[in-house]
Each structure stands twice: as structure tokens, then as C-alpha cells.
Amino acid sequence: MSYTIGFQAKDQTAVLATEAATANQAVAIVAALRQSADEIKFIRSPQEGDMGIEMLLLLAKEEAEEMPQRV
């Protein structure tokens, strides 16, 4: 499932967006954006629509549980 994260960089007026192929990648992007003081404007996916960070974390957890375990 793909995700689009919209954010606004510090001291900018434009809202930028970046794509992530998985929920885990989206969580990593959100974490990096939060550390750089960028404001998250939206998170959305074609399947789920708009969502908050908590929903993204839940989807990432479910995604991790579905991944085959490596030995």
C-alpha cells in the first residue's frame, strides 16, 4: 500500500509531499520530518484515505506482523 505524506518545511508557505511504498517507510519519513521541525500536514493512502499518525503506526504494526519472519 502506498502512502503520501504532506508536510510544510519550517519558514515555508508551500506544502510539499513525499511518497512511501510501505507503512514502515512512511513512519520513518514522519519521524525524520518531526526531527527537522517540519509540520506534518497530511498522511493519506489510496486505500485508507486521510489518516493520523496513530493510524499509520497501527498499519505499520499490522504490516510488520504480516511480513514473513526471517530465520
N, CA, C and O atoms as a GROMACS GRO file, in nm:
protein
  284
    1MET      N    1   0.085  -0.116   0.000
    1MET     CA    2   0.000   0.000   0.000
    1MET      C    3   0.090   0.123   0.000
    1MET      O    4   0.186   0.128   0.077
    2SER      N    5   0.063   0.220  -0.082
    2SER     CA    6   0.145   0.340  -0.087
    2SER      C    7   0.087   0.450   0.002
    2SER      O    8  -0.032   0.451   0.032
    3TYR      N    9   0.174   0.540   0.044
    3TYR     CA   10   0.136   0.650   0.134
    3TYR      C   11   0.195   0.779   0.082
    3TYR      O   12   0.307   0.782   0.030
    4THR      N   13   0.120   0.886   0.098
    4THR     CA   14   0.168   1.019   0.066
    4THR      C   15   0.171   1.099   0.195
    4THR      O   16   0.071   1.106   0.267
    5ILE      N   17   0.285   1.160   0.225
    5ILE     CA   18   0.300   1.242   0.344
    5ILE      C   19   0.318   1.386   0.298
    5ILE      O   20   0.414   1.418   0.228
    6GLY      N   21   0.226   1.471   0.338
    6GLY     CA   22   0.236   1.613   0.308
    6GLY      C   23   0.295   1.685   0.427
    6GLY      O   24   0.258   1.658   0.542
    7PHE      N   25   0.385   1.777   0.401
    7PHE     CA   26   0.450   1.848   0.510
    7PHE      C   27   0.484   1.991   0.468
    7PHE      O   28   0.492   2.023   0.350
    8GLN      N   29   0.503   2.073   0.568
    8GLN     CA   30   0.540   2.211   0.545
    8GLN      C   31   0.672   2.236   0.616
    8GLN      O   32   0.682   2.223   0.738
    9ALA      N   33   0.772   2.272   0.540
    9ALA     CA   34   0.904   2.298   0.597
    9ALA      C   35   0.901   2.425   0.680
    9ALA      O   36   0.824   2.517   0.653
   10LYS      N   37   0.986   2.428   0.781
   10LYS     CA   38   0.995   2.544   0.869
   10LYS      C   39   1.021   2.670   0.785
   10LYS      O   40   1.106   2.670   0.696
   11ASP      N   41   0.948   2.775   0.815
   11ASP     CA   42   0.962   2.905   0.748
   11ASP      C   43   0.926   2.902   0.600
   11ASP      O   44   0.972   2.987   0.524
   12GLN      N   45   0.844   2.805   0.558
   12GLN     CA   46   0.797   2.798   0.420
   12GLN      C   47   0.645   2.805   0.418
   12GLN      O   48   0.579   2.770   0.516
   13THR      N   49   0.590   2.850   0.308
   13THR     CA   50   0.445   2.855   0.296
   13THR      C   51   0.391   2.740   0.213
   13THR      O   52   0.274   2.702   0.227
   14ALA      N   53   0.474   2.682   0.126
   14ALA     CA   54   0.430   2.574   0.039
   14ALA      C   55   0.422   2.442   0.115
   14ALA      O   56   0.503   2.414   0.203
   15VAL      N   57   0.321   2.362   0.081
   15VAL     CA   58   0.310   2.228   0.134
   15VAL      C   59   0.373   2.134   0.032
   15VAL      O   60   0.334   2.132  -0.085
   16LEU      N   61   0.469   2.056   0.077
   16LEU     CA   62   0.539   1.960  -0.007
   16LEU      C   63   0.486   1.820   0.025
   16LEU      O   64   0.424   1.799   0.129
   17ALA      N   65   0.511   1.725  -0.063
   17ALA     CA   66   0.466   1.588  -0.039
   17ALA      C   67   0.575   1.491  -0.081
   17ALA      O   68   0.654   1.518  -0.172
   18THR      N   69   0.577   1.378  -0.014
   18THR     CA   70   0.669   1.270  -0.048
   18THR      C   71   0.592   1.139  -0.041
   18THR      O   72   0.490   1.129   0.027
   19GLU      N   73   0.642   1.039  -0.112
   19GLU     CA   74   0.574   0.910  -0.121
   19GLU      C   75   0.653   0.804  -0.045
   19GLU      O   76   0.775   0.810  -0.036
   20ALA      N   77   0.581   0.708   0.010
   20ALA     CA   78   0.641   0.591   0.074
   20ALA      C   79   0.567   0.467   0.025
   20ALA      O   80   0.445   0.469   0.011
   21ALA      N   81   0.641   0.361  -0.001
   21ALA     CA   82   0.580   0.239  -0.054
   21ALA      C   83   0.513   0.155   0.054
   21ALA      O   84   0.420   0.080   0.026
   22THR      N   85   0.561   0.166   0.179
   22THR     CA   86   0.506   0.085   0.288
   22THR      C   87   0.476   0.175   0.408
   22THR      O   88   0.524   0.288   0.417
   23ALA      N   89   0.395   0.121   0.500
   23ALA     CA   90   0.364   0.195   0.622
   23ALA      C   91   0.490   0.216   0.705
   23ALA      O   92   0.507   0.322   0.765
   24ASN      N   93   0.577   0.117   0.711
   24ASN     CA   94   0.701   0.131   0.787
   24ASN      C   95   0.789   0.242   0.730
   24ASN      O   96   0.850   0.318   0.805
   25GLN      N   97   0.797   0.252   0.599
   25GLN     CA   98   0.873   0.361   0.536
   25GLN      C   99   0.809   0.495   0.569
   25GLN      O  100   0.878   0.593   0.596
   26ALA      N  101   0.676   0.500   0.566
   26ALA     CA  102   0.605   0.624   0.597
   26ALA      C  103   0.631   0.667   0.740
   26ALA      O  104   0.649   0.786   0.767
   27VAL      N  105   0.633   0.572   0.834
   27VAL     CA  106   0.664   0.603   0.974
   27VAL      C  107   0.804   0.662   0.985
   27VAL      O  108   0.824   0.759   1.058
   28ALA      N  109   0.899   0.605   0.914
   28ALA     CA  110   1.037   0.657   0.917
   28ALA      C  111   1.044   0.798   0.862
   28ALA      O  112   1.116   0.882   0.916
   29ILE      N  113   0.971   0.825   0.755
   29ILE     CA  114   0.969   0.960   0.697
   29ILE      C  115   0.908   1.059   0.795
   29ILE      O  116   0.961   1.168   0.814
   30VAL      N  117   0.797   1.021   0.856
   30VAL     CA  118   0.731   1.108   0.954
   30VAL      C  119   0.826   1.139   1.070
   30VAL      O  120   0.835   1.253   1.115
   31ALA      N  121   0.898   1.038   1.117
   31ALA     CA  122   0.994   1.058   1.227
   31ALA      C  123   1.103   1.155   1.186
   31ALA      O  124   1.140   1.243   1.263
   32ALA      N  125   1.156   1.140   1.065
   32ALA     CA  126   1.261   1.230   1.018
   32ALA      C  127   1.208   1.372   1.002
   32ALA      O  128   1.277   1.468   1.037
   33LEU      N  129   1.087   1.386   0.951
   33LEU     CA  130   1.028   1.519   0.935
   33LEU      C  131   1.005   1.585   1.070
   33LEU      O  132   1.026   1.706   1.084
   34ARG      N  133   0.962   1.509   1.168
   34ARG     CA  134   0.940   1.564   1.302
   34ARG      C  135   1.070   1.613   1.364
   34ARG      O  136   1.071   1.715   1.433
   35GLN      N  137   1.181   1.542   1.340
   35GLN     CA  138   1.310   1.582   1.395
   35GLN      C  139   1.362   1.709   1.331
   35GLN      O  140   1.437   1.784   1.394
   36SER      N  141   1.325   1.734   1.208
   36SER     CA  142   1.374   1.854   1.139
   36SER      C  143   1.279   1.972   1.154
   36SER      O  144   1.294   2.073   1.086
   37ALA      N  145   1.182   1.959   1.244
   37ALA     CA  146   1.087   2.067   1.277
   37ALA      C  147   0.991   2.098   1.163
   37ALA      O  148   0.930   2.205   1.161
   38ASP      N  149   0.976   2.005   1.068
   38ASP     CA  150   0.874   2.021   0.965
   38ASP      C  151   0.739   1.982   1.022
   38ASP      O  152   0.731   1.894   1.108
   39GLU      N  153   0.634   2.046   0.975
   39GLU     CA  154   0.499   2.017   1.023
   39GLU      C  155   0.431   1.920   0.928
   39GLU      O  156   0.425   1.944   0.807
   40ILE      N  157   0.379   1.810   0.982
   40ILE     CA  158   0.306   1.713   0.901
   40ILE      C  159   0.168   1.771   0.873
   40ILE      O  160   0.093   1.800   0.966
   41LYS      N  161   0.134   1.787   0.747
   41LYS     CA  162   0.005   1.843   0.709
   41LYS      C  163  -0.099   1.735   0.681
   41LYS      O  164  -0.217   1.752   0.714
   42PHE      N  165  -0.056   1.623   0.621
   42PHE     CA  166  -0.149   1.514   0.596
   42PHE      C  167  -0.072   1.385   0.570
   42PHE      O  168   0.043   1.386   0.528
   43ILE      N  169  -0.140   1.275   0.595
   43ILE     CA  170  -0.092   1.142   0.558
   43ILE      C  171  -0.212   1.075   0.493
   43ILE      O  172  -0.322   1.074   0.549
   44ARG      N  173  -0.191   1.019   0.374
   44ARG     CA  174  -0.304   0.954   0.308
   44ARG      C  175  -0.256   0.839   0.220
   44ARG      O  176  -0.141   0.834   0.178
   45SER      N  177  -0.347   0.749   0.197
   45SER     CA  178  -0.321   0.638   0.105
   45SER      C  179  -0.447   0.618   0.020
   45SER      O  180  -0.557   0.652   0.064
   46PRO      N  181  -0.430   0.565  -0.100
   46PRO     CA  182  -0.548   0.542  -0.184
   46PRO      C  183  -0.649   0.447  -0.118
   46PRO      O  184  -0.769   0.461  -0.138
   47GLN      N  185  -0.599   0.350  -0.041
   47GLN     CA  186  -0.688   0.252   0.020
   47GLN      C  187  -0.754   0.303   0.147
   47GLN      O  188  -0.871   0.273   0.171
   48GLU      N  189  -0.681   0.380   0.229
   48GLU     CA  190  -0.730   0.422   0.360
   48GLU      C  191  -0.779   0.566   0.364
   48GLU      O  192  -0.850   0.604   0.457
   49GLY      N  193  -0.743   0.647   0.266
   49GLY     CA  194  -0.778   0.788   0.269
   49GLY      C  195  -0.689   0.863   0.367
   49GLY      O  196  -0.578   0.818   0.397
   50ASP      N  197  -0.736   0.976   0.417
   50ASP     CA  198  -0.658   1.055   0.512
   50ASP      C  199  -0.654   0.986   0.647
   50ASP      O  200  -0.752   0.924   0.689
   51MET      N  201  -0.541   0.996   0.714
   51MET     CA  202  -0.525   0.932   0.844
   51MET      C  203  -0.431   1.013   0.930
   51MET      O  204  -0.358   1.099   0.882
   52GLY      N  205  -0.434   0.984   1.058
   52GLY     CA  206  -0.343   1.046   1.152
   52GLY      C  207  -0.221   0.957   1.174
   52GLY      O  208  -0.213   0.846   1.122
   53ILE      N  209  -0.128   1.008   1.251
   53ILE     CA  210  -0.005   0.934   1.279
   53ILE      C  211  -0.035   0.806   1.356
   53ILE      O  212   0.028   0.704   1.332
   54GLU      N  213  -0.131   0.811   1.448
   54GLU     CA  214  -0.164   0.690   1.525
   54GLU      C  215  -0.214   0.578   1.434
   54GLU      O  216  -0.177   0.462   1.452
   55MET      N  217  -0.297   0.611   1.337
   55MET     CA  218  -0.346   0.511   1.242
   55MET      C  219  -0.231   0.457   1.158
   55MET      O  220  -0.225   0.337   1.131
   56LEU      N  221  -0.140   0.543   1.117
   56LEU     CA  222  -0.023   0.500   1.040
   56LEU      C  223   0.060   0.402   1.123
   56LEU      O  224   0.107   0.301   1.070
   57LEU      N  225   0.080   0.431   1.251
   57LEU     CA  226   0.156   0.340   1.337
   57LEU      C  227   0.086   0.205   1.348
   57LEU      O  228   0.153   0.101   1.346
   58LEU      N  229  -0.045   0.204   1.359
   58LEU     CA  230  -0.120   0.079   1.365
   58LEU      C  231  -0.104   0.000   1.235
   58LEU      O  232  -0.083  -0.121   1.239
   59LEU      N  233  -0.113   0.067   1.122
   59LEU     CA  234  -0.096   0.000   0.993
   59LEU      C  235   0.046  -0.055   0.979
   59LEU      O  236   0.064  -0.164   0.924
   60ALA      N  237   0.145   0.018   1.028
   60ALA     CA  238   0.284  -0.029   1.022
   60ALA      C  239   0.301  -0.155   1.108
   60ALA      O  240   0.371  -0.248   1.070
   61LYS      N  241   0.237  -0.156   1.224
   61LYS     CA  242   0.243  -0.274   1.312
   61LYS      C  243   0.180  -0.395   1.244
   61LYS      O  244   0.236  -0.504   1.245
   62GLU      N  245   0.062  -0.375   1.184
   62GLU     CA  246  -0.005  -0.484   1.113
   62GLU      C  247   0.080  -0.533   0.996
   62GLU      O  248   0.090  -0.653   0.971
   63GLU      N  249   0.142  -0.439   0.926
   63GLU     CA  250   0.227  -0.473   0.812
   63GLU      C  251   0.346  -0.559   0.860
   63GLU      O  252   0.381  -0.658   0.795
   64ALA      N  253   0.407  -0.521   0.972
   64ALA     CA  254   0.520  -0.596   1.026
   64ALA      C  255   0.479  -0.738   1.066
   64ALA      O  256   0.555  -0.832   1.048
   65GLU      N  257   0.358  -0.751   1.121
   65GLU     CA  258   0.310  -0.883   1.162
   65GLU      C  259   0.282  -0.973   1.042
   65GLU      O  260   0.291  -1.096   1.053
   66GLU      N  261   0.249  -0.914   0.928
   66GLU     CA  262   0.219  -0.991   0.808
   66GLU      C  263   0.345  -1.034   0.733
   66GLU      O  264   0.342  -1.126   0.652
   67MET      N  265   0.457  -0.965   0.760
   67MET     CA  266   0.582  -0.996   0.692
   67MET      C  267   0.634  -1.132   0.739
   67MET      O  268   0.627  -1.163   0.858
   68PRO      N  269   0.685  -1.212   0.648
   68PRO     CA  270   0.740  -1.342   0.691
   68PRO      C  271   0.863  -1.320   0.779
   68PRO      O  272   0.946  -1.232   0.754
   69GLN      N  273   0.873  -1.402   0.882
   69GLN     CA  274   0.986  -1.392   0.974
   69GLN      C  275   1.109  -1.456   0.911
   69GLN      O  276   1.101  -1.564   0.851
   70ARG      N  277   1.223  -1.388   0.925
   70ARG     CA  278   1.350  -1.444   0.874
   70ARG      C  279   1.417  -1.524   0.985
   70ARG      O  280   1.412  -1.488   1.102
   71VAL      N  281   1.478  -1.632   0.947
   71VAL     CA  282   1.545  -1.718   1.046
   71VAL      C  283   1.692  -1.688   1.048
   71VAL      O  284   1.766  -1.750   1.125
   0.00000   0.00000   0.00000
